[in-house]
Amino acid sequence: MSNPFIDTAIVFNDDGLGRADEALRHKLAVNYLRTLAELAHHPRAVLFYAAGVKLVAAGSPCLKELKELADAGVPLIACRTCLEYYGLVDKVEVGEIGNMPRIVEMQGQARKVVTV
């Protein structure tokens, strides 16, 4: 079976999944990322901007799952401008600090971009 994610970039632009209470958004994000990590095939990249950058920083409920994806070779790229806005540059625990050109580059390399 071909890799359905090989040309897919996943975007987190909020600190969880869906429009729900914070606890449910976080739980859904953990479940989503755990599922991605457990799959045999991984996305081209996972990108974080706006409030989504909170997921790669200290205190994030998703650090374990994100570290598993990073260990599997999936680039995790967080927007520096957004990290600076939230005061999180020094609190990033997983992935790389990128910029909008890097994020746009990764989106451009992907055949499909999925915002969750």
mmCIF file of the C-alpha atoms, coordinates in Angstrom:
data_MODEL
# 
_entry.id   MODEL 
# 
loop_
_atom_site.group_PDB 
_atom_site.id 
_atom_site.type_symbol 
_atom_site.label_atom_id 
_atom_site.label_alt_id 
_atom_site.label_comp_id 
_atom_site.label_asym_id 
_atom_site.label_entity_id 
_atom_site.label_seq_id 
_atom_site.pdbx_PDB_ins_code 
_atom_site.Cartn_x 
_atom_site.Cartn_y 
_atom_site.Cartn_z 
_atom_site.occupancy 
_atom_site.B_iso_or_equiv 
_atom_site.pdbx_formal_charge 
_atom_site.auth_seq_id 
_atom_site.auth_comp_id 
_atom_site.auth_asym_id 
_atom_site.auth_atom_id 
_atom_site.pdbx_PDB_model_num 
ATOM 1   C CA . MET A 1 1   ? 0.000   0.000  0.000  1.00 0.00 ? 1   MET A CA 1 
ATOM 2   C CA . SER A 1 2   ? 1.325   3.432  -0.864 1.00 0.00 ? 2   SER A CA 1 
ATOM 3   C CA . ASN A 1 3   ? 1.882   6.037  1.806  1.00 0.00 ? 3   ASN A CA 1 
ATOM 4   C CA . PRO A 1 4   ? -1.221  8.253  1.934  1.00 0.00 ? 4   PRO A CA 1 
ATOM 5   C CA . PHE A 1 5   ? 0.686   10.869 3.958  1.00 0.00 ? 5   PHE A CA 1 
ATOM 6   C CA . ILE A 1 6   ? 3.947   11.085 1.996  1.00 0.00 ? 6   ILE A CA 1 
ATOM 7   C CA . ASP A 1 7   ? 2.841   14.268 0.285  1.00 0.00 ? 7   ASP A CA 1 
ATOM 8   C CA . THR A 1 8   ? 0.751   15.654 3.140  1.00 0.00 ? 8   THR A CA 1 
ATOM 9   C CA . ALA A 1 9   ? 1.569   18.466 5.533  1.00 0.00 ? 9   ALA A CA 1 
ATOM 10  C CA . ILE A 1 10  ? -0.501  18.656 8.702  1.00 0.00 ? 10  ILE A CA 1 
ATOM 11  C CA . VAL A 1 11  ? -1.150  22.136 10.131 1.00 0.00 ? 11  VAL A CA 1 
ATOM 12  C CA . PHE A 1 12  ? -2.036  22.966 13.713 1.00 0.00 ? 12  PHE A CA 1 
ATOM 13  C CA . ASN A 1 13  ? -3.161  26.584 13.999 1.00 0.00 ? 13  ASN A CA 1 
ATOM 14  C CA . ASP A 1 14  ? -4.735  26.191 17.437 1.00 0.00 ? 14  ASP A CA 1 
ATOM 15  C CA . ASP A 1 15  ? -3.649  24.531 20.667 1.00 0.00 ? 15  ASP A CA 1 
ATOM 16  C CA . GLY A 1 16  ? -5.855  21.512 20.127 1.00 0.00 ? 16  GLY A CA 1 
ATOM 17  C CA . LEU A 1 17  ? -8.396  19.986 17.793 1.00 0.00 ? 17  LEU A CA 1 
ATOM 18  C CA . GLY A 1 18  ? -11.855 21.285 17.097 1.00 0.00 ? 18  GLY A CA 1 
ATOM 19  C CA . ARG A 1 19  ? -14.007 23.869 18.766 1.00 0.00 ? 19  ARG A CA 1 
ATOM 20  C CA . ALA A 1 20  ? -14.587 22.579 22.246 1.00 0.00 ? 20  ALA A CA 1 
ATOM 21  C CA . ASP A 1 21  ? -13.496 23.070 25.821 1.00 0.00 ? 21  ASP A CA 1 
ATOM 22  C CA . GLU A 1 22  ? -9.726  23.189 26.261 1.00 0.00 ? 22  GLU A CA 1 
ATOM 23  C CA . ALA A 1 23  ? -9.541  19.758 27.910 1.00 0.00 ? 23  ALA A CA 1 
ATOM 24  C CA . LEU A 1 24  ? -11.398 18.097 25.036 1.00 0.00 ? 24  LEU A CA 1 
ATOM 25  C CA . ARG A 1 25  ? -9.364  19.978 22.376 1.00 0.00 ? 25  ARG A CA 1 
ATOM 26  C CA . HIS A 1 26  ? -6.166  18.781 24.059 1.00 0.00 ? 26  HIS A CA 1 
ATOM 27  C CA . LYS A 1 27  ? -7.395  15.195 24.382 1.00 0.00 ? 27  LYS A CA 1 
ATOM 28  C CA . LEU A 1 28  ? -8.356  15.115 20.713 1.00 0.00 ? 28  LEU A CA 1 
ATOM 29  C CA . ALA A 1 29  ? -4.951  16.507 19.703 1.00 0.00 ? 29  ALA A CA 1 
ATOM 30  C CA . VAL A 1 30  ? -3.164  13.853 21.776 1.00 0.00 ? 30  VAL A CA 1 
ATOM 31  C CA . ASN A 1 31  ? -5.300  11.105 20.229 1.00 0.00 ? 31  ASN A CA 1 
ATOM 32  C CA . TYR A 1 32  ? -4.749  12.450 16.705 1.00 0.00 ? 32  TYR A CA 1 
ATOM 33  C CA . LEU A 1 33  ? -0.981  12.716 17.113 1.00 0.00 ? 33  LEU A CA 1 
ATOM 34  C CA . ARG A 1 34  ? -0.751  9.303  18.796 1.00 0.00 ? 34  ARG A CA 1 
ATOM 35  C CA . THR A 1 35  ? -2.614  7.800  15.856 1.00 0.00 ? 35  THR A CA 1 
ATOM 36  C CA . LEU A 1 36  ? -0.254  9.508  13.391 1.00 0.00 ? 36  LEU A CA 1 
ATOM 37  C CA . ALA A 1 37  ? 2.760   8.218  15.335 1.00 0.00 ? 37  ALA A CA 1 
ATOM 38  C CA . GLU A 1 38  ? 1.397   4.651  15.369 1.00 0.00 ? 38  GLU A CA 1 
ATOM 39  C CA . LEU A 1 39  ? 0.784   4.520  11.621 1.00 0.00 ? 39  LEU A CA 1 
ATOM 40  C CA . ALA A 1 40  ? 3.351   2.847  9.415  1.00 0.00 ? 40  ALA A CA 1 
ATOM 41  C CA . HIS A 1 41  ? 3.370   5.934  7.187  1.00 0.00 ? 41  HIS A CA 1 
ATOM 42  C CA . HIS A 1 42  ? 3.879   9.471  8.407  1.00 0.00 ? 42  HIS A CA 1 
ATOM 43  C CA . PRO A 1 43  ? 3.128   12.912 6.975  1.00 0.00 ? 43  PRO A CA 1 
ATOM 44  C CA . ARG A 1 44  ? 5.771   14.962 5.183  1.00 0.00 ? 44  ARG A CA 1 
ATOM 45  C CA . ALA A 1 45  ? 5.690   17.506 8.031  1.00 0.00 ? 45  ALA A CA 1 
ATOM 46  C CA . VAL A 1 46  ? 3.627   18.832 10.911 1.00 0.00 ? 46  VAL A CA 1 
ATOM 47  C CA . LEU A 1 47  ? 3.494   22.623 10.969 1.00 0.00 ? 47  LEU A CA 1 
ATOM 48  C CA . PHE A 1 48  ? 2.519   24.884 13.849 1.00 0.00 ? 48  PHE A CA 1 
ATOM 49  C CA . TYR A 1 49  ? 1.517   28.518 13.752 1.00 0.00 ? 49  TYR A CA 1 
ATOM 50  C CA . ALA A 1 50  ? -0.748  30.920 15.629 1.00 0.00 ? 50  ALA A CA 1 
ATOM 51  C CA . ALA A 1 51  ? -1.829  29.262 18.916 1.00 0.00 ? 51  ALA A CA 1 
ATOM 52  C CA . GLY A 1 52  ? -0.752  25.893 17.501 1.00 0.00 ? 52  GLY A CA 1 
ATOM 53  C CA . VAL A 1 53  ? 2.828   26.648 18.587 1.00 0.00 ? 53  VAL A CA 1 
ATOM 54  C CA . LYS A 1 54  ? 1.738   26.045 22.179 1.00 0.00 ? 54  LYS A CA 1 
ATOM 55  C CA . LEU A 1 55  ? 1.680   22.323 21.375 1.00 0.00 ? 55  LEU A CA 1 
ATOM 56  C CA . VAL A 1 56  ? 5.483   22.133 20.975 1.00 0.00 ? 56  VAL A CA 1 
ATOM 57  C CA . ALA A 1 57  ? 6.281   24.045 24.174 1.00 0.00 ? 57  ALA A CA 1 
ATOM 58  C CA . ALA A 1 58  ? 6.674   23.092 27.826 1.00 0.00 ? 58  ALA A CA 1 
ATOM 59  C CA . GLY A 1 59  ? 3.359   22.131 29.377 1.00 0.00 ? 59  GLY A CA 1 
ATOM 60  C CA . SER A 1 60  ? 1.867   20.818 26.145 1.00 0.00 ? 60  SER A CA 1 
ATOM 61  C CA . PRO A 1 61  ? -0.255  17.700 26.554 1.00 0.00 ? 61  PRO A CA 1 
ATOM 62  C CA . CYS A 1 62  ? 1.144   16.386 23.240 1.00 0.00 ? 62  CYS A CA 1 
ATOM 63  C CA . LEU A 1 63  ? 4.892   16.331 23.861 1.00 0.00 ? 63  LEU A CA 1 
ATOM 64  C CA . LYS A 1 64  ? 5.197   12.537 24.077 1.00 0.00 ? 64  LYS A CA 1 
ATOM 65  C CA . GLU A 1 65  ? 3.364   11.995 20.793 1.00 0.00 ? 65  GLU A CA 1 
ATOM 66  C CA . LEU A 1 66  ? 5.236   14.806 19.062 1.00 0.00 ? 66  LEU A CA 1 
ATOM 67  C CA . LYS A 1 67  ? 8.581   13.403 20.216 1.00 0.00 ? 67  LYS A CA 1 
ATOM 68  C CA . GLU A 1 68  ? 7.604   10.027 18.756 1.00 0.00 ? 68  GLU A CA 1 
ATOM 69  C CA . LEU A 1 69  ? 6.864   11.666 15.406 1.00 0.00 ? 69  LEU A CA 1 
ATOM 70  C CA . ALA A 1 70  ? 10.130  13.625 15.523 1.00 0.00 ? 70  ALA A CA 1 
ATOM 71  C CA . ASP A 1 71  ? 12.032  10.429 16.374 1.00 0.00 ? 71  ASP A CA 1 
ATOM 72  C CA . ALA A 1 72  ? 10.411  8.817  13.332 1.00 0.00 ? 72  ALA A CA 1 
ATOM 73  C CA . GLY A 1 73  ? 11.895  11.588 11.162 1.00 0.00 ? 73  GLY A CA 1 
ATOM 74  C CA . VAL A 1 74  ? 8.830   13.790 10.730 1.00 0.00 ? 74  VAL A CA 1 
ATOM 75  C CA . PRO A 1 75  ? 9.816   17.474 10.614 1.00 0.00 ? 75  PRO A CA 1 
ATOM 76  C CA . LEU A 1 76  ? 7.925   19.502 13.227 1.00 0.00 ? 76  LEU A CA 1 
ATOM 77  C CA . ILE A 1 77  ? 8.196   23.187 12.396 1.00 0.00 ? 77  ILE A CA 1 
ATOM 78  C CA . ALA A 1 78  ? 6.927   25.962 14.669 1.00 0.00 ? 78  ALA A CA 1 
ATOM 79  C CA . CYS A 1 79  ? 6.602   29.597 13.602 1.00 0.00 ? 79  CYS A CA 1 
ATOM 80  C CA . ARG A 1 80  ? 9.169   31.820 15.366 1.00 0.00 ? 80  ARG A CA 1 
ATOM 81  C CA . THR A 1 81  ? 6.945   34.911 15.158 1.00 0.00 ? 81  THR A CA 1 
ATOM 82  C CA . CYS A 1 82  ? 4.137   33.033 16.894 1.00 0.00 ? 82  CYS A CA 1 
ATOM 83  C CA . LEU A 1 83  ? 6.472   31.602 19.545 1.00 0.00 ? 83  LEU A CA 1 
ATOM 84  C CA . GLU A 1 84  ? 7.786   35.102 20.232 1.00 0.00 ? 84  GLU A CA 1 
ATOM 85  C CA . TYR A 1 85  ? 4.245   36.466 20.456 1.00 0.00 ? 85  TYR A CA 1 
ATOM 86  C CA . TYR A 1 86  ? 3.347   33.907 23.135 1.00 0.00 ? 86  TYR A CA 1 
ATOM 87  C CA . GLY A 1 87  ? 6.722   34.171 24.896 1.00 0.00 ? 87  GLY A CA 1 
ATOM 88  C CA . LEU A 1 88  ? 7.530   30.523 24.148 1.00 0.00 ? 88  LEU A CA 1 
ATOM 89  C CA . VAL A 1 89  ? 10.798  30.644 22.182 1.00 0.00 ? 89  VAL A CA 1 
ATOM 90  C CA . ASP A 1 90  ? 12.800  29.416 25.176 1.00 0.00 ? 90  ASP A CA 1 
ATOM 91  C CA . LYS A 1 91  ? 10.175  26.798 26.059 1.00 0.00 ? 91  LYS A CA 1 
ATOM 92  C CA . VAL A 1 92  ? 10.147  24.776 22.839 1.00 0.00 ? 92  VAL A CA 1 
ATOM 93  C CA . GLU A 1 93  ? 10.680  21.112 23.730 1.00 0.00 ? 93  GLU A CA 1 
ATOM 94  C CA . VAL A 1 94  ? 10.249  19.387 20.384 1.00 0.00 ? 94  VAL A CA 1 
ATOM 95  C CA . GLY A 1 95  ? 10.718  20.217 16.735 1.00 0.00 ? 95  GLY A CA 1 
ATOM 96  C CA . GLU A 1 96  ? 12.445  23.119 15.092 1.00 0.00 ? 96  GLU A CA 1 
ATOM 97  C CA . ILE A 1 97  ? 11.856  26.817 15.271 1.00 0.00 ? 97  ILE A CA 1 
ATOM 98  C CA . GLY A 1 98  ? 11.183  27.933 11.747 1.00 0.00 ? 98  GLY A CA 1 
ATOM 99  C CA . ASN A 1 99  ? 9.762   30.947 10.035 1.00 0.00 ? 99  ASN A CA 1 
ATOM 100 C CA . MET A 1 100 ? 6.903   31.561 7.644  1.00 0.00 ? 100 MET A CA 1 
ATOM 101 C CA . PRO A 1 101 ? 9.069   31.035 4.527  1.00 0.00 ? 101 PRO A CA 1 
ATOM 102 C CA . ARG A 1 102 ? 10.043  27.578 5.889  1.00 0.00 ? 102 ARG A CA 1 
ATOM 103 C CA . ILE A 1 103 ? 6.403   26.747 6.633  1.00 0.00 ? 103 ILE A CA 1 
ATOM 104 C CA . VAL A 1 104 ? 5.300   27.910 3.181  1.00 0.00 ? 104 VAL A CA 1 
ATOM 105 C CA . GLU A 1 105 ? 8.140   25.890 1.625  1.00 0.00 ? 105 GLU A CA 1 
ATOM 106 C CA . MET A 1 106 ? 6.945   22.724 3.370  1.00 0.00 ? 106 MET A CA 1 
ATOM 107 C CA . GLN A 1 107 ? 3.367   23.399 2.309  1.00 0.00 ? 107 GLN A CA 1 
ATOM 108 C CA . GLY A 1 108 ? 4.543   23.941 -1.253 1.00 0.00 ? 108 GLY A CA 1 
ATOM 109 C CA . GLN A 1 109 ? 6.380   20.601 -1.258 1.00 0.00 ? 109 GLN A CA 1 
ATOM 110 C CA . ALA A 1 110 ? 3.242   18.813 -0.098 1.00 0.00 ? 110 ALA A CA 1 
ATOM 111 C CA . ARG A 1 111 ? 0.610   17.696 -2.534 1.00 0.00 ? 111 ARG A CA 1 
ATOM 112 C CA . LYS A 1 112 ? -2.012  18.118 0.191  1.00 0.00 ? 112 LYS A CA 1 
ATOM 113 C CA . VAL A 1 113 ? -2.183  20.381 3.267  1.00 0.00 ? 113 VAL A CA 1 
ATOM 114 C CA . VAL A 1 114 ? -4.569  19.347 6.044  1.00 0.00 ? 114 VAL A CA 1 
ATOM 115 C CA . THR A 1 115 ? -5.449  21.838 8.757  1.00 0.00 ? 115 THR A CA 1 
ATOM 116 C CA . VAL A 1 116 ? -6.691  20.159 11.913 1.00 0.00 ? 116 VAL A CA 1 
# 
